[in-house]
Amino acid sequence: MYLLVNILGILVFLGIAFLFSKDKKNIKWRSVITVLILNMVIAYCLTQFAWGRAAVQAAANFFAVLVQVAYQGIAFALPSWVHMKQMDFVTSALMPILLIVPVFDILTYIGILPFIIKWVGKGLAYITGQPKFESFFAVEMMFLGNTEAIAVSTLQIKRISAQRNVVIAMMSMSCVTASILGAYTQMVPGQFVLTAVPLNILNAVIISSILMPTNVTPEEDTIAKMGGSNNNEENKEAAEIGEKVEREPFFSFLGDSILGAGKLILIIVANVIAFVALAALIDKVLGLINPSLSLEHILGIIMFPFAWLMGSDVHTAFQFAQYMGTKLVTNEFVVMGGVSSKINTFAPHFRAQLTVFLTSFANLSTVGMIIGAFKGIVDKKSNDVISKNVGYLVLSGILVSLMSAGIIGLFVW
């Protein structure tokens, strides 16, 4: 019965996307079905075959090794933060970012990451029938994150239509940067964190192509040269007119990367502290109205129908709904930090779905980041179109997270 409910849930999530579609007649259903089948095949392979589970575990182990190496650097500077019975959230999950971000930036600097992004993106476009840039951008998000992927695609974003930019903005709601995965794997099961990444990418393609179908001519279906998120304005202008861009010296590049990683940690810490405190404040205010009221309780009621469609019993679905709602109004770190000590006691189905649902940047605060990133790139007309579709950005992020969790739930019980 629960499996049938899980299947029904996936169909309902697709139905919601169709209901809110801006152009129902031009939805490319063949492409949607192709991507959906591909997504299910990937989920099946990564959960049911020994080699698939081994591949995901190997990727999780890679991040675990990076984290352990990072602890050596942390211990040198701050031994009292590491040599203790239980490290706090900042030390165990966030400080390793100081190593992981530069590692991925170095892979970008030497050309390995752009090469992977380019060819995987082209392969995805060929298989799915989606426009090349949208497919390319989906793969970019898998490694770089939303604002970083937008930054390195500046040249293309300036050239495409306002409607396609809305599609890119919707897809950006469901990304996760590879440099953050190490932090996630310290709090929730790493194998499901890594499985969530390709599922989110493909579901972002599915949902955005239903909500806002776009027609792209062969002349428009091109990919501009990949830029760099740290390029100065002079380099960006030179790249746009086709001039040769001088590469930044390696150690200057590395210094900027480390500084950026430090800023990222501060941003996450500030957001987590503020959101947890605000949630506590709201609970205090609600408690004055009725002692049984809480933010989690209210969010649980709102999100319960969607959580129940994941294929869990009523009690588990309500618990799931509370976590879902909290993640959407705060961020994934708030929920991951709260469940990290007990998530391995959850039933396999619930544990897998919760981890996958949490593994994305889909929350309300991300909307502001995306609009801010576009504001510095596109003209006012395109930016206004994106701003008018904020509701679609939020809807897209929620539906992609629900789809990914629903699909992984089909194969983990």
C-alpha positions in Angstrom: 0.0 0.0 0.0 2.7 2.5 1.0 4.5 1.8 -2.3 1.3 2.7 -4.2 1.0 5.9 -2.2 4.6 6.7 -3.0 3.9 6.2 -6.8 0.7 8.3 -6.5 2.7 11.0 -4.8 5.2 11.3 -7.7 2.2 11.6 -10.1 0.6 14.2 -7.9 3.8 16.3 -7.8 3.9 16.2 -11.6 0.2 17.1 -11.8 0.8 20.2 -9.6 3.5 21.3 -12.0 1.1 20.8 -14.9 -1.6 22.7 -13.1 0.6 25.7 -12.7 2.2 25.5 -16.2 2.4 28.7 -18.1 2.1 27.0 -21.4 0.4 23.6 -21.2 0.1 23.1 -24.9 3.9 23.3 -25.5 5.1 20.9 -22.8 7.5 18.4 -24.4 6.1 15.3 -22.8 8.5 13.0 -24.6 11.4 14.8 -23.1 9.8 14.9 -19.6 9.1 11.1 -19.7 12.7 10.4 -21.0 14.2 12.4 -18.1 11.9 10.8 -15.6 12.8 7.3 -16.7 16.5 8.3 -16.7 16.1 9.6 -13.1 14.4 6.3 -12.0 17.1 4.2 -13.6 19.8 6.2 -11.8 18.0 5.9 -8.5 17.5 2.2 -9.1 21.2 1.6 -10.0 22.6 3.6 -7.1 20.4 1.8 -4.5 19.8 -1.7 -5.8 23.0 -2.8 -7.5 26.2 -3.5 -5.5 28.3 -1.5 -7.9 26.0 1.4 -7.7 26.0 1.4 -3.9 29.8 1.0 -4.0 30.2 4.0 -6.4 28.1 6.2 -4.1 29.9 5.0 -1.0 33.2 5.6 -2.7 32.2 9.2 -3.4 31.0 9.6 0.2 34.3 8.2 1.4 36.2 10.7 -0.8 34.5 13.5 1.1 35.1 11.8 4.4 38.8 11.7 3.6 38.8 15.4 2.7 37.1 16.2 5.9 39.5 14.1 8.0 42.4 15.9 6.2 40.8 19.2 6.9 40.6 18.3 10.6 44.4 18.2 10.6 44.6 21.8 9.5 42.0 22.8 12.0 43.8 20.9 14.8 47.0 22.8 14.1 45.4 26.2 14.5 42.7 25.3 17.0 43.6 22.0 18.8 41.0 22.5 21.5 38.2 22.6 18.9 39.2 19.2 17.5 40.7 17.2 20.3 37.5 16.7 22.3 34.8 14.0 22.8 32.3 15.7 20.4 33.1 18.5 18.1 30.5 21.3 17.7 28.6 22.0 14.5 30.9 24.7 13.2 34.1 22.6 13.7 32.7 19.2 12.5 30.6 20.4 9.5 31.7 23.8 8.4 35.4 24.3 9.0 36.3 21.6 6.5 34.8 23.8 3.8 38.1 25.8 4.1 39.8 22.8 2.4 37.0 21.5 0.2 36.2 24.8 -1.6 39.8 25.3 -2.7 40.1 21.7 -3.9 37.2 22.2 -6.3 38.4 25.6 -7.3 41.8 24.1 -8.2 40.0 21.5 -10.3 38.3 24.4 -12.1 41.5 26.4 -12.5 43.3 23.5 -14.2 40.4 22.8 -16.5 39.2 19.4 -15.2 35.9 20.5 -13.8 34.9 22.7 -16.8 35.7 19.7 -19.1 33.5 17.4 -17.1 30.7 20.0 -17.0 30.9 20.6 -20.7 30.7 17.0 -21.9 28.2 15.7 -19.3 26.0 18.7 -20.1 26.2 18.0 -23.9 25.4 14.3 -23.2 22.4 15.3 -21.0 21.1 17.6 -23.8 21.4 14.8 -26.3 19.6 12.2 -24.2 16.9 14.4 -22.9 16.2 16.6 -25.9 16.4 19.7 -23.7 18.1 22.9 -24.9 21.9 22.7 -24.6 22.4 25.6 -22.3 19.7 24.5 -19.8 21.3 21.0 -19.7 24.8 22.5 -19.4 23.6 24.8 -16.5 22.0 21.8 -14.7 25.4 20.1 -14.6 27.1 23.3 -13.6 24.8 23.5 -10.6 25.8 20.0 -9.5 29.4 21.1 -9.0 29.3 24.9 -8.5 26.1 25.9 -6.7 23.5 28.4 -7.8 25.1 31.8 -7.6 28.5 30.4 -8.8 26.9 28.7 -11.8 25.1 31.9 -12.6 28.4 33.8 -12.4 30.4 31.5 -14.7 27.5 31.5 -17.2 27.3 35.3 -17.4 27.9 35.5 -21.1 25.2 33.1 -22.0 22.7 34.6 -19.5 23.1 38.0 -21.1 22.2 36.6 -24.5 19.1 34.4 -23.8 15.5 35.6 -23.5 13.9 36.7 -20.3 11.7 33.6 -20.3 14.7 31.3 -20.5 16.3 33.2 -17.6 13.3 32.5 -15.5 13.8 28.8 -16.3 17.5 29.1 -15.2 16.4 30.9 -12.0 13.9 28.1 -11.3 16.5 25.4 -11.8 18.9 27.3 -9.5 16.5 26.7 -6.6 17.3 23.0 -6.6 21.1 23.0 -6.8 23.7 22.0 -4.3 27.4 22.9 -4.5 29.9 20.1 -4.3 32.0 22.0 -1.8 29.1 21.8 0.7 28.6 18.0 0.3 31.3 17.3 2.8 29.4 19.3 5.4 26.2 17.4 4.7 27.8 14.0 4.9 28.9 14.8 8.5 25.3 15.2 9.6 23.2 12.8 7.4 23.9 9.5 5.5 26.5 10.3 2.9 25.3 7.7 0.4 21.9 9.4 0.1 23.4 12.9 0.0 25.4 11.8 -3.1 22.4 10.1 -4.6 20.3 13.2 -4.3 22.7 15.3 -6.4 21.9 13.7 -9.9 18.2 13.3 -8.9 17.9 17.0 -8.1 19.5 18.0 -11.4 17.2 15.8 -13.5 14.1 16.8 -11.6 15.0 20.4 -12.0 15.0 19.8 -15.8 11.6 18.0 -15.5 9.8 20.6 -13.3 11.1 23.7 -15.1 10.2 22.3 -18.5 6.7 21.7 -17.3 6.2 24.9 -15.4 7.6 27.1 -18.2 8.1 25.3 -21.6 10.5 27.2 -23.9 11.0 27.0 -27.7 14.6 27.4 -28.7 15.7 27.8 -32.3 18.8 26.0 -33.6 20.5 29.3 -33.8 19.8 30.1 -30.2 20.6 26.6 -29.0 24.3 27.2 -28.3 26.6 27.4 -25.3 28.8 30.4 -24.7 32.3 30.0 -23.4 32.4 29.2 -19.7 33.7 32.2 -17.7 34.9 32.4 -14.1 33.2 33.5 -10.9 36.2 35.4 -9.7 36.9 37.2 -13.0 37.1 41.0 -12.7 34.9 43.2 -14.8 37.7 43.8 -17.3 38.2 40.1 -18.0 34.5 39.6 -18.3 34.2 42.4 -20.9 37.2 41.0 -22.8 35.7 37.5 -22.8 32.4 38.9 -24.1 34.0 40.5 -27.2 36.2 37.5 -27.8 39.5 38.8 -26.6 42.0 36.6 -24.8 41.6 36.7 -21.1 44.7 36.7 -19.0 44.7 33.9 -16.3 45.0 35.0 -12.7 48.2 33.8 -11.0 47.6 30.5 -9.2 48.4 31.6 -5.7 46.4 34.8 -6.1 43.5 32.6 -7.3 44.0 30.2 -4.4 44.0 33.0 -1.9 40.7 34.3 -3.2 39.3 30.8 -3.0 40.3 30.4 0.6 38.9 33.8 1.5 35.7 32.9 -0.3 35.5 29.7 1.7 35.9 31.7 4.9 33.1 34.1 3.9 30.9 31.1 3.1 31.3 29.6 6.5 30.5 33.0 8.1 27.4 33.3 6.0 26.2 29.8 6.9 26.9 30.3 10.6 25.1 33.7 10.6 22.1 32.2 8.8 21.9 29.2 11.1 22.1 31.3 14.3 19.6 33.8 13.0 17.1 31.3 11.7 17.2 29.1 14.8 16.8 32.1 17.1 13.9 33.5 15.0 12.2 30.1 15.1 12.6 30.1 18.9 11.2 33.6 19.0 8.2 32.6 16.9 7.6 29.6 19.2 7.6 31.9 22.2 5.0 34.2 20.6 2.9 31.3 19.5 3.2 29.9 23.1 1.6 33.0 24.4 -1.4 32.4 22.2 -1.7 28.7 22.9 0.9 26.6 24.8 0.5 23.7 22.3 1.3 25.9 19.3 4.7 25.9 17.7 6.2 26.7 14.3 7.1 23.0 13.7 3.5 22.0 14.5 2.0 24.6 12.0 4.5 23.7 9.3 3.7 20.0 9.9 0.0 20.6 9.3 0.7 22.6 6.1 3.2 20.1 4.6 1.5 16.9 5.9 -0.4 16.0 2.7 2.8 16.1 0.7 4.7 14.1 3.3 2.0 11.5 3.5 2.3 11.1 -0.3 5.9 9.9 0.3 4.6 6.6 1.4 4.9 6.6 5.2 2.5 6.0 8.0 0.7 9.0 9.5 3.0 9.5 12.5 6.1 9.4 10.3 4.5 11.6 7.7 3.7 14.3 10.3 7.3 14.2 11.6 8.6 14.4 8.0 6.3 17.3 7.3 7.7 19.3 10.2 11.2 18.8 8.9 10.1 19.7 5.4 8.5 22.9 6.5 11.4 23.9 8.7 13.8 23.4 5.9 11.8 25.5 3.5 11.5 28.5 5.8 15.0 28.3 7.3 17.6 26.1 5.5 18.8 22.5 5.3 21.6 23.0 7.9 19.1 23.8 10.6 17.2 20.6 10.1 20.4 18.4 9.5 21.9 19.7 12.7 18.7 18.8 14.6 18.4 15.3 13.2 22.1 14.3 12.9 22.2 12.5 16.2 19.1 10.4 15.6 18.7 10.0 11.8 20.3 6.6 11.7 17.5 5.3 14.0 14.8 6.2 11.5 13.3 3.6 9.2 15.3 3.1 5.9 12.5 4.6 3.8 12.1 7.7 5.9 15.9 8.1 6.4 16.6 8.0 2.6 13.7 10.3 1.7 14.5 12.9 4.4 18.2 13.0 3.5 17.4 13.5 -0.2 14.7 16.1 0.5 17.2 18.1 2.7 20.0 17.9 0.1 19.3 21.1 -1.8 19.3 24.9 -1.4 15.5 25.1 -1.9 14.3 27.5 0.7 12.9 31.0 0.9 16.3 32.7 1.5 17.7 31.3 -1.7 15.2 33.3 -3.7 16.9 36.5 -2.7 20.3 35.1 -3.5 19.2 34.1 -7.0 17.5 37.4 -7.8 20.5 39.3 -6.5 22.8 37.3 -8.7 20.7 38.0 -11.8 20.4 41.7 -11.0 24.1 42.2 -11.6 24.0 40.4 -15.0 20.7 40.9 -16.9 19.0 44.1 -17.9 16.1 45.6 -15.9 13.4 44.1 -18.1 14.7 40.5 -17.7 15.2 41.1 -14.0 11.7 42.3 -13.6 10.4 39.2 -15.3 12.3 37.0 -12.9 11.1 39.0 -9.9 7.5 38.7 -11.0 7.9 34.9 -11.1 9.2 34.5 -7.5 6.3 32.2 -6.7 7.3 29.9 -9.5 10.9 29.8 -8.2 9.6 28.7 -4.8 7.2 26.2 -6.3 9.9 24.7 -8.5 12.3 24.3 -5.6 9.6 22.5 -3.5 8.4 20.2 -6.3 12.0 19.2 -7.2 12.8 18.3 -3.6 9.5 16.3 -3.4 10.2 14.5 -6.7 13.7 13.5 -5.7 12.6 12.2 -2.3 9.6 10.4 -3.9 11.8 8.7 -6.5 14.5 7.5 -4.0 11.6 6.2 -1.8 10.5 3.8 -4.5 13.7 1.8 -4.1 14.5 2.1 -0.3 12.3 0.3 2.2 
